[in-house]
């Protein structure tokens, strides 16, 4: 089916998404090459947003159900990748300053696989309902699990924040990045929660109010991905192997110990 050929406000946001997420996608390949953290989450997330935005622009001249289905899938996925990106930054801190057991980062993975299964079930179900853009029991369950994982992330962050005085250099940059991104993600999560709870189409990511989508979805996502990309690229070096630093010692103290042992 041919589209109306009109370039709308929402199409402008889609074009801006392609421009904003293209550079982080390139950095994701760079991180993969350097064996740095974040490459998978940044790469897949930005790819989803670019594909979704591209499909939205394609509907200008080709208004087909297949394109809208692709937009729905791309918009529905991705938030869990942001949570795991922030968890990666905290885990990077933990590999240097051992503040928690490794198991603390495993629990979200288990919940995520459950969430993926629910998301697939939800995607299949909306293809067979009259109002495919309205929230379903599947989408409500999926978002509920996402909230649980987010609360779990906040709990881990609080643990690291309490010990922030033990973080120096790269670890402090990682912690500060998570500190800024957590409230930004809360805004993004609120946008989806309002829609799923109230069914208010103003907060529908596909055909809702463009300004609400811009302020509560696109801008927070661009800010989070941009900040994490900058921190990983400019402030965090690749870890060749897991090393642990005593949380009681500063960098200067460890350097002094090294000099003493060599003498």
Secondary structure, 3 states (H helix, E strand, C coil): CECCCCCCHHHHHHHHHHHHHHHHHHHHHHHHHHCCCCHHHHHHHHHHHHHHHHHHHHCCCECCHHHHHHHHHHHHCCHHHHHHHHHHHHHHHHHHECCCCHHHHCHHHHHHHHHHHHHHHHHHHHCCCCCCCCCCHHHHHHHHHHHHHHHHHHHHHHHHHHCHHHCCCHHHHHHHHHHHHHHHHHHHHHHHHHHHHHCCHHHCCCCCCHHHHHHHHHHHHHHHHHHHHHHHHHCCCCCCCCCCECCCCCHHHHHHHHHHHHC
